């Protein structure tokens, strides 16, 4: 195993043991430069081996492994601004909040703490509403709390239909819905005559969903298949962290003719077009990152190179340094191929610090 992979394993092991943790703490334990540590942490995060917080401590996020989420609250709360902190405390205390019941500043603040506030878009009486749950509350408990809120509001159980995953796209739509008219008919009688007649015809035809519960008792004997889809989402989040290690990128060595990766095929076509002989292919991450050992014929003989091919739109200096160091460990010059671009800072860093490295942008 080369030194880069050894360092990556060392960083991963340390974060699993000590996380959530700041990059500077990882540097103190592992050694090497801050830039190199940041590049390794970025690689581990993009490979889903580690997670990263949205909230920051002194401008830097926390890195952590699956199962370390409960520690985030105590470590990050004091670093939140005024309204995000108020939203944090309110949600932690109540576990579930109805967005429409909150003051505007809290509504905005809930969106600013995605580490702790998880949106639950629901269809209620044909209209879209968003509830927010505390990140450590499971879906079953959240559903019970939401039903209690609806029972207080309407005096009866209301059918709650979860919206399929697209909370980000649907959140702006919540602002367009005539939500205040449903919330404030008691406080603002002026709005009732304007919007109630519009809603009544909508609600009357939607009495058909009330007939759906009539169909449900017919399906009651088939409760077992109904319970199965309810149990599946419970098992999925539990299995995800267990499956993550299985999905960790493994180096797979393949001959060119057996490569099924679209990005790899593009790179192979580029190398063949330029008369580069491929000796070995190692797929680091399918359709994302591939290493090649190649030989380029010259008048003085074949020259060996390591080729790092990366499918990414924007590359920073840390990623270039990581590849350059990997090639140095193999005692080979580096050719870096990508369908993306480098940042200006990365370009300057490459020119000054990576002598002999060849950087080529190819079309995908």
Secondary structure, DSSP 4 states (H G I P E B T S, - for coil): --HHHHHHHHHHHHHHHH-SB-HHHHHHHH-S-HHHHHHHHHHHHHTTSSEEEEEEETTEEEEE-TT-THHHHHHHGGGS-HHHHHHHHHHHHHSEEEGGGS-HHHHHHHHT-TTTEEEEEEEETTEEEEEEEETTS-HHHHHHHHHHHHHHHHSS---EEEPPS-HHHHHHHHHHS-HHHHH-TTT-HHHHHHHHHHHHHHHHHTTHHHHHHHHHHHHGGGHHHHHHHHHHHHHHHHHHHHHHHHHS---EEE-GGG---HHHHHHHHHHHHTTEEEEEEEEEETTTEEEEEEEEEETTEEEEEEEEEE--SEE-HHHHHHHHHHHHHTT-EEEEEESSEE-HHHHHHHHHH-TT-EEEE---
